[in-house]
Amino acid sequence: MDYAVKLSPEATEDIESIAYYIARDSGFYARAIVSKILVVSREIPKQPLIGRKVPELGEEAI
């Protein structure tokens, strides 16, 4: 089964907000953090079951 990661508009806004907040002190670190977030999110399809289970949803696949 192939998995894909799609960032929601809210997630994209959150990343932009994080970048803006960090960029007030350092543009370099803002770019580094956003880059790291995107790199890690692209790795998720390779290991889709890694991470914690969300107990509120009661589904192991989520």
Backbone as numpy.savetxt, mean C-alpha at the origin, in Angstrom:
# Nx Ny Nz CAx CAy CAz Cx Cy Cz
-4.20 -19.15 -9.62 -5.04 -17.97 -9.62 -4.15 -16.73 -9.62
-4.45 -15.82 -10.53 -3.70 -14.56 -10.58 -4.38 -13.52 -9.71
-3.57 -12.82 -8.98 -4.07 -11.75 -8.12 -3.59 -10.42 -8.66
-4.35 -9.39 -8.41 -3.95 -8.05 -8.81 -4.24 -7.10 -7.66
-3.44 -6.07 -7.57 -3.64 -5.05 -6.55 -4.07 -3.78 -7.27
-5.22 -3.28 -6.88 -5.71 -2.01 -7.42 -5.88 -1.06 -6.26
-5.26 0.09 -6.35 -5.39 1.09 -5.30 -6.70 1.84 -5.47
-7.44 1.93 -4.41 -8.70 2.68 -4.45 -8.38 4.17 -4.52
-9.34 4.96 -4.93 -9.11 6.42 -4.93 -8.74 6.93 -3.53
-9.34 6.34 -2.50 -9.03 6.74 -1.13 -7.59 6.41 -0.77
-7.13 5.23 -1.18 -5.74 4.83 -0.91 -4.77 5.76 -1.64
-5.10 6.11 -2.87 -4.25 7.03 -3.63 -4.19 8.39 -2.94
-5.33 8.86 -2.47 -5.35 10.13 -1.74 -4.53 10.05 -0.46
-4.61 8.91 0.23 -3.83 8.73 1.46 -2.33 8.78 1.16
-1.91 8.12 0.09 -0.49 8.13 -0.28 -0.05 9.54 -0.63
-0.90 10.25 -1.36 -0.57 11.65 -1.69 -0.46 12.51 -0.43
-1.36 12.27 0.51 -1.32 13.03 1.77 -0.06 12.72 2.57
0.32 11.46 2.59 1.56 11.06 3.26 2.75 11.76 2.61
2.78 11.73 1.29 3.89 12.37 0.56 3.94 13.86 0.85
2.79 14.50 0.83 2.73 15.94 1.09 3.23 16.27 2.50
2.79 15.48 3.47 3.18 15.71 4.85 4.70 15.56 5.03
5.27 14.50 4.48 6.70 14.27 4.62 7.49 15.30 3.82
6.97 15.70 2.66 7.68 16.65 1.79 7.85 18.02 2.43
7.04 18.33 3.44 7.21 19.61 4.14 8.60 19.68 4.78
9.13 18.52 5.15 10.47 18.47 5.75 11.53 17.98 4.76
11.14 17.03 3.89 12.13 16.45 2.99 11.47 15.85 1.76
11.70 16.47 0.61 11.20 15.93 -0.65 11.82 14.58 -0.96
13.08 14.42 -0.60 13.79 13.16 -0.84 13.09 12.01 -0.12
12.82 12.20 1.18 12.20 11.13 1.95 10.74 10.92 1.55
10.06 11.95 1.12 8.69 11.78 0.63 8.68 10.87 -0.58
9.58 11.13 -1.52 9.67 10.27 -2.71 10.08 8.85 -2.34
10.99 8.71 -1.39 11.46 7.38 -0.97 10.33 6.57 -0.35
9.52 7.21 0.50 8.42 6.51 1.16 7.36 6.09 0.15
6.98 6.99 -0.73 5.98 6.66 -1.75 6.50 5.53 -2.64
7.75 5.61 -3.01 8.35 4.55 -3.83 8.28 3.20 -3.11
8.60 3.19 -1.83 8.57 1.95 -1.04 7.15 1.40 -0.96
6.18 2.26 -0.74 4.78 1.82 -0.68 4.38 1.16 -1.99
4.74 1.78 -3.11 4.37 1.23 -4.42 5.10 -0.06 -4.73
6.38 -0.15 -4.37 7.15 -1.38 -4.60 6.55 -2.54 -3.81
6.25 -2.29 -2.55 5.67 -3.35 -1.71 4.29 -3.76 -2.23
3.48 -2.80 -2.66 2.15 -3.14 -3.16 2.23 -3.97 -4.44
3.27 -3.76 -5.23 3.43 -4.56 -6.46 3.90 -5.98 -6.16
4.45 -6.21 -4.98 4.90 -7.55 -4.59 3.77 -8.40 -4.03
2.67 -7.80 -3.64 1.57 -8.54 -3.01 1.06 -9.68 -3.89
0.88 -9.50 -5.20 0.38 -10.63 -6.00 1.28 -11.87 -5.98
2.56 -11.68 -5.70 3.47 -12.83 -5.64 3.28 -13.66 -4.37
2.77 -13.03 -3.30 2.53 -13.71 -2.03 1.20 -13.22 -1.46
0.09 -13.57 -2.10 -1.20 -13.00 -1.72 -1.71 -13.39 -0.33
-1.23 -14.48 0.23 -1.75 -14.92 1.52 -0.87 -14.48 2.69
0.14 -13.67 2.41 1.00 -13.18 3.47 0.26 -12.10 4.25
0.55 -11.97 5.49 -0.08 -10.94 6.30 -1.09 -11.52 7.26
-1.72 -10.65 8.00 -2.67 -11.11 9.02 -4.05 -11.30 8.43
-4.82 -12.15 9.08 -6.21 -12.34 8.70 -7.03 -11.22 9.33
-8.08 -10.84 8.66 -8.95 -9.78 9.17 -10.08 -10.48 9.93
-10.00 -10.52 11.26 -10.97 -11.29 12.03 -12.41 -10.80 11.91
-12.60 -9.51 11.69 -13.95 -8.98 11.59 -14.71 -9.53 10.40
-13.99 -9.92 9.36 -14.65 -10.38 8.15 -14.90 -11.88 8.16
-14.14 -12.63 8.95 -14.35 -14.06 9.09 -14.03 -14.87 7.85
-13.28 -14.30 6.92 -12.89 -15.02 5.72 -11.38 -15.11 5.64
-10.87 -16.33 5.44 -9.42 -16.48 5.40 -8.80 -15.86 4.17
-9.56 -15.74 3.10 -9.02 -15.21 1.84 -8.85 -13.69 1.89
-9.39 -13.04 2.91 -9.31 -11.57 2.99 -8.31 -11.19 4.06
